[in-house]
Amino acid sequence: MSVRGAHGSEFRRRRKLGDIQKALRKEPPDVATLRRMAISEGGLLTDQIRCQVWPRLLNVSVEQLPPAAGPELRVGNKDYQQVLLDVRRSLRRFPPGMPLSEREDLQEQLIDIILQVLSQNPQLHYYQGYHDIVVTFLLVVGSRLATVLVDKLSTHHLRAEVGTIFALSWLITWFGHVLSDFPQVVRLYDFFLACHPLMPIYFAAVIVLHREEEVLECECDMASVHHLLSKIPQDLPYEILISRAGDLFVQFPPSELSREAVVQLQTQRTAASTFKDFELASTQQHPDTVLRRRFRDSVQGDHGAKSVLTKPRSNRLMKLAVMGLTVAIGAAALAVVKSALDWAPKFELQIFP
């Protein structure tokens, strides 16, 4: 980078820091500006700023933080052993070179945060990968603030079921499990916290679109596609993909995808009104069958028009990238989008003042 470019970058950084502090000083804080700052290039820039802005993005009060959990929280807790195992395996999520004693102390705090949130919300169920989200908040904002932020996040953003998904670890950990660079992880968290709860799905879709050639050259079976999508490149152009995810959300909002999923379900005469119906629909649409059927249909279709598989930027492919992350393209897509729409209006009143 040239000297002029470096000076320009530093000027933009300082101006952004000033805009963020100005928005925080307003009474009430200018949350719209804070969202714009979190989404724009570079995100919130520092963890110190994230400690101030993340609570605003989630509409969480920092006036009265809960006390640290006591040892009684672990006694007889049904999730304790599984949480303990997962946290012990989470060494790679801590900064390299961190002293052993400090890391072990943070791991104990991580266990307590998870158990405290679950005990306060008995309707929630622990899943492997949840600790990858919690540890990100712990490392950025500390244990007490992390507890209230994760509590709010777990009862709002993470409520949407994700069905059966190829790259499941992307979504259930907000990419924390698959990215090795912590600054990239928190940059994505800035973006996700400032946006609609389903934005991680849109971001996953633009990654699939970005890797289009790899995906289409992959063997047309579940194992090959799963292997490909489970290994995310570490050198992705994140700022470009964030911008594209925002564009994709505007172009294909959840309400439109939900309507299309309903139409598709009606066409296929598949009901997803209950969990058993959804489970049955999922088992009837095996991944290999879905992939091969789509490939066969594209080859046997109208040869006068380009196939969906050869139109990488067509609207059709974009929709499939979003909806096709789920195996049961009808039932699961409806379950993902419809479930979020059921509570999104109430959520937006709480989170988006």
N, C-alpha and C positions, 0 to 999 in steps of 0.2 A: 504494500500500500504506500502511495506517495505521501510526502509530508502534508500536502494540501488535503489529501483524502483523510489522513489521520486527524488533522485539525477539524475537518468537517464532521467526522464521526464523533469526536469528543464534544463538539458544539451541540450536536443533536442529542447526545446523551445528557448533557447538562440541562438542556432545554426540557427534555422529557422529565428529568428528576424534578425540575422546578414546577412543571405542570402537575405532576403527581402530588407534590407537597401542597400546592395551592388547592387542589381538589380535596385533599384531606383536611385542610384547615377550615374549609367552608362549613357552615352550620345550617342544615345537616351536610355531611360530606357529599361531594358531587360524585355519586356512584356511577353515573353514565360516563363521565370522563375517566374514572378509574377502570371501567370495563374497556373503554377504548384503548387506554394505555396498556392494559394487560394483553389485549389482542394484537396490538400493533407490533412492528418488528422489534425484536429484543425482549418483549414482555416487560416484566416489572424490574428487571435489571439486577437487583440485589435481594438477598434474603432478608435484610433489615426492612426493606420496603414491603416485602411479602408479608412480614409479620403485621404490618399495619393495614395492608390492602386486602389480603385474603379474607379476614373476618368481615370486611365491608362487602365483599363480593357475595358472601354467603349470608349476609344480614345477621351476623352473630355479635352479641354484646361481649365486650372484653372487660366489663366493669367488675363482674363477680365470677371469677374462674373457679371451677370445682377444686377441692383439695385433692392431694395425691391419694391414690387408692391404698387401702390398708391390706395387710396379708390375708385377712378374712375373705377377701374377694376370690381368692384361689381355692379355698376350701370347698370341696364338693362341687366345683364348677364343671359342668359337663363338657365344656369346650377347652378346658385348661390343657389337657395332655396334647391335643392336636395343635393348639396354638404354640405350646412350648416346642414341639417338634419343628414346626414351620419356622419359628423365630431362630432356633438354633441353626437352621439351614440357610439363614439369610445373611451370611457373612459378606457376600459380594455387594450387598446394598449399603454397606458402610464405607466411608472414605478409606482408601488405601493408606496404610501407615498409621491408622488410628491406634493409640495404645490399647492393649488388651483390656485393662481395667475400665477404661472409658467405654469401649464397645460393649462389654458385658453389662455395664450399668444401663446403657441405652437399650439393650435387649430386654432387660428387666422392665424398664419403663414401657417398652413396646408391648410386652405381654399385658401389663396393667391397663394400658389405654384400650386395647382390644376387648379385654374382659369387662372393663367398666362400661364401654359403649354397648356391648351385648347385654349386660345386666340391666341397663337402663331402657333397653328396647327389646323385650322378649319376643317380639314378632320377627326380629332379624335372626338370620342363621349364618354362622361362620362358614366361610369357604376358603379353600387353599388359594392364596393369592391376595386375599384381603390385607394381609400383613404388609404386602408390597406397597399398597396405597398408604397405610398408616405410617410406615417408617419414613416415607417422604415428608409427611407433615411433621413428624417428630424431629427430623433432622433440620427442618427449616424454622419451625416456630417454637419448639420445646414441648414438653409433655402436657402441661396444663392447658395451654391454648390448643394444642393438637387434639386433645380429648373433645373439646366442644366443637371444633371444626369437623372432625371425623364423625361425630354424632349427627351433625346437621347434614353432612354429605351422605351418610349412610341411609338416612331417612328420606332423602330427596333424589340426588343425582344417581345413586346406586340402586334405586328401587326397580328400575326397568329390567325385566327378565331378558336374558340374552339368548335363550334357546340353545340349539346345537350349532356351534360356530367353528369354522376352520381354525382361525387364529385367536382362540379363546383368551390366551394370556394377554394379548394386546388390550382387550377391552376390560377384563375383570381386574387388571392391575393398572389401568390407565397408562400402559406401556412401560411402567416402572420395572417390570420383571425382564423385559427384553432389551432395554437400552442400558448400556454400560456407562454412559457419560451422564453424571448427575445433573449438570447444567441443562442438558437437553430435556431431561425428565421434568425439572421444575419449570422450564419454559413451556412445555406442553400443559402442565398443571395451571399455569397462568391463563392459558388459552381456554382450557376446559372449564375452569371455575367462572370465567367471564361469559360463558356461552350457555346455550341450551343443554340440558342433561344428556341428550343424545349425540352431542358433537363428537365424542370419541368414535362413534360408529361412522360418521362422515369422514373423520380423519383416517380411519382404517380403510375406508373406501378409496380415498385419494392415493393411499399407499399402493393399493391393488392396481389402480389405474396407472400410477407411476411405474409400476413393475409389469406393465401389461405384456411386454414381449416375453419376459420370463414365464409369466403365468400361462400364456397361450402356447408356449413351446413345451410346457410341462406335460408329462404323461397324463392322460385323461382318467385318472383314478384317484380315490380319496387319499391313499397313503402318500402319493407323490405331491399332490396339492398341499396337503397338510404339512409335509416336510418343508416344502418351499416357503409357505407363508409363516411357519413357526420361527423361521430364522430371518429376522428383520435386519437389513443392512444398517450399519452404524453411521454411514456417511450420507444419509438422505438429506436433501435440501429442505430442511424443516420449515424455514420461513416461507418458502414458496408453497409447500404443501399445506401449511396453515391457511394461507390466503386462498388456496384452491378449495379447501374444506369449507371455508366460509362461503365461497361462491356456490359450491354444491348445495349447501344448506338453503341458500336463498332460492336456487333454481328448483330444488326438489325438497320442499319442507316436509316435516313428518306428517302433516295433515294429508298431503297429496299421496305420500307413500302408503299411508293407512288406507285411504280410499282405494288405491290400486290393489292393495292386499285383500281388501274386502271383496272387490270384484273378482279377483283371481280365486279366492276361496269359494265364492258362489259358483263360479264356472266349474271348479273341480269338485263341487259339492262336498267340501271339507269343512267341518264345523270345529271351531276352536273355542267354544263357549266355556268349556271347563278344562281343568288341567288334564283330565283323562283323555278328553278329545284331542287336546294339543299333543299329548304324549303319543296317542295312536297315530295322529297325522304325521308326526315326526318319524315314527318307525316305518311308516308306509312309503316314505320318500327317502330311500337310501342314497347317500352321497354319490356312490359310483353310478347308480342308475340315473340320477338327475344330471350328472356331468355328461354321461354318454348320450342321454336323450337330447340334451341341448346341442351337443356337437353334431349328432346325426341329423337333427332338424335343420341346423344351419347349413349343412352340406346338401341336404335334399330340398332346401327351400328354393325360392325364386332365384335362378341364376342370373336374371337380368338386373338384379339389385345386389349390392354388396352385402355379404353376410354380416351379422352382428359381430362375429368374431374378427372381421377384418375392418371394422369401423371403430377404431379405438376411442374416438372422442364423440361418438354418437350419443344422443340422449338415451337410447336404449341401453347401451353399455354402461353409462353412468348409473342408471337406475339399477341395473343388475349388480353393479359393484356395491351399491349400498344395500340393496335387499338380498343380494346373493351371498353376503357374508353368512347368512343363515342357511343351513342345509335344507330345511323344509321351506322352500322359497315362499310358499303361501302362508302356512300356519305360523311358522316361526317369525316371519317378518311382521305379521299382524300382532303377534304376541309382544314383540319388541316395541313396535311403534304405538300400538293401541294402548298398551298398559301405561306407557308414559303419558299419552294424551289424556288418559283418565284422571291423572292427578296434576298434570302440568299447569292448568289454570290456577289452581290453589297454590301451587309451588311458585308461580310467577308473581303472585300477589305478595308472597313472603320474601322472595329473593330479589325480585326486580321492583323496588319501590318507585 
